[in-house]
Amino acid sequence: MIQIPHTKKLDSTLDVFRDGYTFIQNTSEQLQSDIFQVRLLGMKVICLHGPEAARVFYDPELFMRKGALPKRIQKTLTGENAVQTLDNEMHHQRKGMFMSLMTPGNIHRLMALISKEWQFAGKKWESSNETVLFKEAQDVFCRAVCAWAGVPLPENKVRKRARDLGWMVDAFGAIGPKHWRGKRARRRSEKWIRKIVKQVRSGKLPLDDKLPAAVVAHYREANGKQLDLNMAAIELLNLIRPIVAIAWYVVFSALALHQYPVTRQKLLAGEDNYEELFVQEVRRYYPFTPFLGALVRTDFNWNGYSFQKGTMVLLDVYGTHHDARIWERPDAFYPERFRDWQGSRFDFMPQGGGDFSNGHRCAGEWITIEAMKISLHFLIKGIKYEVPEQDLHFSLSKLPTLPKSGFIINRVRRTDNFNPTIVAMGCPFH
Ligand code: HEM
């Protein structure tokens, strides 16, 4: 048996706070190994980097999710005991509920709502001195997803709800005030959505059975029982929150347009399939998901290394997207790299790797890609704007990160050219 490489440090928690997104890749390069062991908060953790390791990480026979997601993240980002923490049949069933919503028709309906919201937003921005794109994108997605799901959202509550959903995501790697803010935001959001689920179940809020809020409210587990009220609210939020989180990618798309103007020219010229290539490159190049965690399900050996049951394992997502062995010039923003991309489900994993239905890969990848394309189309073709002087730097230590300004634009003028083609690709199971 080969010993798993490790650093000389007794505990590496501070290094994670310092290096953030680059912690695993930096350490991996330093130790010249795609696997290494550290202690984080006193706990033994094995870190994995690269596609070969990702393939193992996504083997459900070897890894499980129960017990892997720290409570502090469940109390802010995901909700407690949600789909992200399930395994085996229970996971398969619950995931099925999410996947059943990812039909081309459903996705098309959501994209039409998002397009409409962008148009309204553009009109409003024309009379504003300054627009913070991050906030506006959150509001656009929040209005659209609530209308899509069947969740009533009065206009005077949009900012509050969208902000809370964003704070839940923002709390991911935070300690102290930001973590507490995320916790409070989750409590408020769960309370709001519990009320909706209750109303749907009692018929006080009559909804078409096919609308996402109704599907979640009426969903029955294998034992024939409905989800308890709290769990139903948590899972409905697991649909609403990540759609609002696409605002992060919209800001990074705007940043890329600003920092790499040649890509804007290509988009304006309507170069073949360039919107799709651009969106994929935004998801590769910019930091959002840093790493993923799972617990070793059973003792096993991999490449001569021994993994013991119950050990926490982290898979490097950001670092794998920036590995020069996989991506030529990984630190260049170059959408064309995706034109003939022959990648696998394990080297490009912005929303998780492996399989959708049996594994934990994100249920909303199609929605994300399509929503990003429509938003990009709006920024390119729907409006003209200027980007005033501001600090556009984003820190790789912060999880998740974003330019501090939220990307300010001004002098917005609408054009008549916003005609997005909605290609509603659904999940392959429909
Ligand atoms: C902002 C864009 C998004 C990012 C970066 C993202 C990222 C992720 C990641 C990294 C995972 C975990 C994968 C794993 O554990 O292996 C995940 C899971 C999940 N995502 Fe997303 N996601 C996004 C958008 C969405 C959308 C739009 C939806 C739904 C409409 C969604 C619903 C889910 C669900 C339900 C899971 C849990 C899957 C499971 O545990 O089986 N996500 N996402």
Boltz pocket constraint, residues with backbone or C-beta under 6 A from the ligand:
constraints:
  - pocket:
      binder: B
      contacts: [[A, 83], [A, 84], [A, 85], [A, 95], [A, 98], [A, 238], [A, 239], [A, 240], [A, 242], [A, 243], [A, 245], [A, 246], [A, 247], [A, 249], [A, 288], [A, 289], [A, 292], [A, 293], [A, 349], [A, 350], [A, 351], [A, 352], [A, 353], [A, 356], [A, 359], [A, 360], [A, 361], [A, 362], [A, 363], [A, 364], [A, 365], [A, 367], [A, 368]]
      max_distance: 6.0
